[in-house]
Amino acid sequence: MSISKSKIDQACRVAEEFTKLYYESTDKRRHLISRLYLDTGILTWNGNGLTGNERIQKFYIELPSSDHTISTLDAQPIFDGAVNNQLSFLIQVSGTVKYQDKPPKSFQQSFVITAQGDKWKIVTDCFRLQEPLTSTDKN
């Protein structure tokens, strides 16, 4: 059940390459974002869920233009038995995002990506703006 150091190192390298591509696509090439998701990919964006790479692309195209800045990036391999021996990684990102003329906001994002041939595809993607709870949220 142990995960080798080489797999951990690979997860870190892949995470750096993948997140660079992902955020460049999100900020500059949204019309291509569906290529990064499995056909059955899942996005949870601030508590709102979508399934399917075409629906996810449509959602991103409708968002205001964005500029992401990454502060932290972590990655780890997922134990082979949990993913039927399919090479998969968990990636966690935090940073700031600026939408059009709004002030920057902090965000956190987690991905599970899996190898599909020589490409990495997003299985699940969970994005959350980091905003303080309001008094109605505390109930």
Backbone torsions as a table, in degrees:
resi	resn	phi	psi	omega
1	MET	NA	-1.8	-179.9
2	SER	-77.8	151.2	178.5
3	ILE	-108.7	129.3	-174.6
4	SER	-71.4	155.5	176.6
5	LYS	-60.2	-36.0	-179.4
6	SER	-64.2	-34.6	177.6
7	LYS	-70.4	-36.0	176.9
8	ILE	-66.0	-44.5	177.3
9	ASP	-61.3	-41.6	178.5
10	GLN	-61.8	-42.6	179.0
11	ALA	-58.8	-41.8	-179.4
12	CYS	-66.9	-43.5	178.5
13	ARG	-63.4	-47.4	-179.3
14	VAL	-62.1	-41.6	-179.3
15	ALA	-60.2	-42.2	179.0
16	GLU	-62.9	-47.2	-179.4
17	GLU	-66.1	-45.0	-176.0
18	PHE	-65.9	-46.2	-177.3
19	THR	-66.8	-34.1	175.3
20	LYS	-59.6	-48.4	178.7
21	LEU	-63.4	-44.7	-177.8
22	TYR	-60.5	-50.9	-176.1
23	TYR	-73.0	-30.7	172.2
24	GLU	-63.7	-40.7	178.4
25	SER	-66.4	-44.1	-179.5
26	THR	-63.1	-40.5	-175.7
27	ASP	-85.6	-28.7	-171.2
28	LYS	-128.0	-18.6	-174.6
29	ARG	-139.8	54.2	-176.6
30	ARG	-60.8	-27.4	-179.5
31	HIS	-65.5	-10.0	178.5
32	LEU	-110.5	1.8	-172.2
33	ILE	-62.3	-29.2	-178.1
34	SER	-61.7	-25.2	179.4
35	ARG	-65.7	-20.0	-178.4
36	LEU	-86.3	-12.3	-177.0
37	TYR	-106.6	149.4	167.1
38	LEU	-60.7	155.9	175.5
39	ASP	-54.1	-33.2	-178.4
40	THR	-102.1	18.7	-177.7
41	GLY	-57.6	154.5	-178.6
42	ILE	-121.5	132.5	173.8
43	LEU	-120.3	129.1	168.3
44	THR	-116.1	113.7	-175.0
45	TRP	-117.4	107.2	-177.8
46	ASN	51.7	42.5	176.2
47	GLY	87.3	-1.6	178.9
48	ASN	-105.0	124.4	-174.4
49	GLY	-100.5	143.8	175.4
50	LEU	-137.1	148.1	176.8
51	THR	-128.2	137.9	177.1
52	GLY	101.9	131.9	-173.9
53	ASN	-63.9	-32.0	179.1
54	GLU	-70.9	-40.4	177.1
55	ARG	-65.6	-38.0	178.8
56	ILE	-64.8	-43.6	178.6
57	GLN	-61.0	-44.9	178.9
58	LYS	-58.6	-42.8	178.5
59	PHE	-59.5	-48.8	-178.6
60	TYR	-64.7	-38.1	179.5
61	ILE	-62.3	-31.9	-178.9
62	GLU	-81.4	-12.1	177.7
63	LEU	-72.7	153.6	173.5
64	PRO	-61.7	157.7	178.1
65	SER	-58.2	150.1	-173.0
66	SER	-135.4	161.2	173.2
67	ASP	-142.0	109.8	-178.6
68	HIS	-95.1	140.1	171.5
69	THR	-124.5	123.5	-176.7
70	ILE	-88.0	132.7	175.9
71	SER	-103.6	-45.0	179.9
72	THR	-134.0	151.6	179.5
73	LEU	-146.9	123.7	177.4
74	ASP	-131.1	150.7	179.0
75	ALA	-149.2	152.6	174.4
76	GLN	-152.7	148.3	175.1
77	PRO	-71.5	153.2	175.2
78	ILE	-97.9	132.5	-178.2
79	PHE	-50.4	128.3	-174.6
80	ASP	-50.7	-40.6	-178.3
81	GLY	-64.0	-24.8	-178.7
82	ALA	-80.4	-18.5	-176.1
83	VAL	-128.3	31.5	178.4
84	ASN	49.4	44.2	178.0
85	ASN	60.9	19.1	175.7
86	GLN	-87.2	125.4	-178.9
87	LEU	-60.1	113.9	-175.7
88	SER	-142.5	147.8	-179.4
89	PHE	-132.1	149.1	170.5
90	LEU	-100.4	127.7	179.1
91	ILE	-121.0	131.8	177.1
92	GLN	-122.4	131.7	-174.3
93	VAL	-130.6	143.6	168.0
94	SER	-137.4	156.6	-179.0
95	GLY	173.8	-153.8	176.7
96	THR	-126.3	151.7	176.1
97	VAL	-133.1	137.4	177.0
98	LYS	-115.2	121.9	177.0
99	TYR	-101.9	119.9	-178.7
100	GLN	42.0	-121.5	-175.4
101	ASP	-96.2	14.9	179.2
102	LYS	-82.4	157.0	176.3
103	PRO	-68.4	153.3	179.2
104	PRO	-61.9	146.8	176.4
105	LYS	-127.1	148.0	175.8
106	SER	-75.0	148.3	176.5
107	PHE	-142.5	160.1	169.7
108	GLN	-129.4	144.0	179.9
109	GLN	-144.6	137.9	177.1
110	SER	-125.4	135.7	177.3
111	PHE	-123.4	147.3	159.1
112	VAL	-112.9	121.9	178.3
113	ILE	-117.0	152.9	-179.2
114	THR	-136.6	150.8	180.0
115	ALA	-76.3	131.6	174.1
116	GLN	-129.8	96.1	-172.6
117	GLY	64.5	-126.9	179.3
118	ASP	-99.5	15.1	-179.8
119	LYS	-116.7	155.5	172.8
120	TRP	-104.2	135.0	-179.4
121	LYS	-124.5	144.8	178.2
122	ILE	-80.4	125.5	174.5
123	VAL	-87.3	-52.3	177.1
124	THR	-136.7	150.3	-176.8
125	ASP	-144.0	121.4	-180.0
126	CYS	-123.3	113.3	-177.6
127	PHE	-112.9	137.6	179.0
128	ARG	-145.5	123.7	168.9
129	LEU	-70.4	140.4	-179.2
130	GLN	-95.3	93.7	-179.0
131	GLU	-119.1	148.0	179.0
132	PRO	-64.6	147.7	174.9
133	LEU	-66.0	142.2	173.2
134	THR	-91.9	168.9	-178.2
135	SER	-61.2	-29.6	179.0
136	THR	-76.2	-24.0	178.5
137	ASP	-73.7	-20.3	-173.5
138	LYS	-80.5	-11.6	-176.7
139	ASN	-76.2	NA	NA
